[in-house]
Amino acid sequence: MTHPSIRSREDLAAYLADQIGRGVLQPGEALPSERSLAETYGLSRSMVREAIRTLDERRLIEVRPGKPSLVREATVEDAVQRMIEFFDHRGVTPRNLIEARAMIETTASGLAAERATAEEIRTVGEINDALNASEFVIERVRLDLAFHLAIIRSARNPLIETMFHAIQPYTVELLLRSLTDEDVSRTGLAYHQRVLAAIADRDVRTARREMRAHLTLGLTMFGEDIDRNLNLVAQDAIRKITGGHVTFQDVLDLSRS
């Protein structure tokens, strides 16, 4: 029986890659045989073989001669690389993202100073404390993202939250750049407490000013990276990460939470 959306080796490779990325096919799980895939999707064995080769080249699977191919367990670098491939970035640079985030989050911070409840402010503070205590980069990225998202949500404007989610995949990559740079990380994270204090004090003007200063640090601290393709910047940043373990889904979840 054929599959209406799979008519070529490229279609099959994309479909299987999506199944792996979404966790339908788990690490260590065997792929169906070439014969089974060919019969299921109405493709030739040679087309299936080429699709399998593509997945192998992308380090999504392990091809074992004479045995079923297995879904690979992703390393940190694999996970981020696959996340980069998953999203269409259309030539986005760090400068582009900083400008967009400044528009969205400066406004959100001012609104949060007006609207956040005591419980929401306490939550933002707890996230920031956990971020400052964390040592693993991927966890710090998750917590940094959570800090900003908590402020966005406390602004109580669903359209602002929608806009933030639209650029979230890019933000994850920019956070990788920032949090693998000791100077940027140290300088940038100091602003979190200032933003939090301004929101707690209901000081709209200061909350907006401190958030804008925080978000635009990269304009002066990223050097040549500021106008490079964000994909390449993220790839360079991830090479600095040593130790720890993360799957593709772990990193992808950062962009969807």
Secondary structure in CASP SS format (residue, H / E / C, confidence):
PFRMAT SS
TARGET T0000
AUTHOR 0000-0000-0000
METHOD secondary structure of the structure
MODEL  1
M C 1.00
T C 1.00
H C 1.00
P C 1.00
S C 1.00
I C 1.00
R C 1.00
S C 1.00
R H 1.00
E H 1.00
D H 1.00
L H 1.00
A H 1.00
A H 1.00
Y H 1.00
L H 1.00
A H 1.00
D H 1.00
Q H 1.00
I H 1.00
G H 1.00
R C 1.00
G C 1.00
V C 1.00
L C 1.00
Q C 1.00
P C 1.00
G C 1.00
E C 1.00
A E 1.00
L C 1.00
P C 1.00
S C 1.00
E H 1.00
R H 1.00
S H 1.00
L H 1.00
A H 1.00
E H 1.00
T H 1.00
Y H 1.00
G C 1.00
L C 1.00
S C 1.00
R H 1.00
S H 1.00
M H 1.00
V H 1.00
R H 1.00
E H 1.00
A H 1.00
I H 1.00
R H 1.00
T H 1.00
L H 1.00
D H 1.00
E H 1.00
R C 1.00
R C 1.00
L C 1.00
I E 1.00
E E 1.00
V C 1.00
R C 1.00
P C 1.00
G C 1.00
K C 1.00
P C 1.00
S C 1.00
L E 1.00
V E 1.00
R C 1.00
E C 1.00
A C 1.00
T C 1.00
V H 1.00
E H 1.00
D H 1.00
A H 1.00
V H 1.00
Q H 1.00
R H 1.00
M H 1.00
I H 1.00
E H 1.00
F H 1.00
F C 1.00
D C 1.00
H C 1.00
R C 1.00
G C 1.00
V C 1.00
T C 1.00
P H 1.00
R H 1.00
N H 1.00
L H 1.00
I H 1.00
E H 1.00
A H 1.00
R H 1.00
A H 1.00
M H 1.00
I H 1.00
E H 1.00
T H 1.00
T H 1.00
A H 1.00
S H 1.00
G H 1.00
L H 1.00
A H 1.00
A H 1.00
E H 1.00
R H 1.00
A C 1.00
T C 1.00
A H 1.00
E H 1.00
E H 1.00
I H 1.00
R H 1.00
T H 1.00
V H 1.00
G H 1.00
E H 1.00
I H 1.00
N H 1.00
D H 1.00
A H 1.00
L H 1.00
N H 1.00
A H 1.00
S C 1.00
E C 1.00
F C 1.00
V H 1.00
I H 1.00
E H 1.00
R H 1.00
V H 1.00
R H 1.00
L H 1.00
D H 1.00
L H 1.00
A H 1.00
F H 1.00
H H 1.00
L H 1.00
A H 1.00
I H 1.00
I H 1.00
R H 1.00
S H 1.00
A C 1.00
R C 1.00
N C 1.00
P H 1.00
L H 1.00
I H 1.00
E H 1.00
T H 1.00
M H 1.00
F H 1.00
H H 1.00
A H 1.00
I C 1.00
Q H 1.00
P H 1.00
Y H 1.00
T H 1.00
V H 1.00
E H 1.00
L H 1.00
L H 1.00
L H 1.00
R H 1.00
S H 1.00
L H 1.00
T C 1.00
D C 1.00
E H 1.00
D H 1.00
V H 1.00
S H 1.00
R H 1.00
T H 1.00
G H 1.00
L H 1.00
A H 1.00
Y H 1.00
H H 1.00
Q H 1.00
R H 1.00
V H 1.00
L H 1.00
A H 1.00
A H 1.00
I H 1.00
A H 1.00
D C 1.00
R C 1.00
D C 1.00
V H 1.00
R H 1.00
T H 1.00
A H 1.00
R H 1.00
R H 1.00
E H 1.00
M H 1.00
R H 1.00
A H 1.00
H H 1.00
L H 1.00
T C 1.00
L C 1.00
G H 1.00
L H 1.00
T H 1.00
M H 1.00
F C 1.00
G H 1.00
E H 1.00
D H 1.00
I H 1.00
D H 1.00
R C 1.00
N C 1.00
L H 1.00
N H 1.00
L H 1.00
V H 1.00
A H 1.00
Q H 1.00
D H 1.00
A H 1.00
I H 1.00
R C 1.00
K C 1.00
I C 1.00
T C 1.00
G C 1.00
G C 1.00
H C 1.00
V C 1.00
T C 1.00
F H 1.00
Q H 1.00
D H 1.00
V H 1.00
L H 1.00
D H 1.00
L H 1.00
S C 1.00
R C 1.00
S C 1.00
END
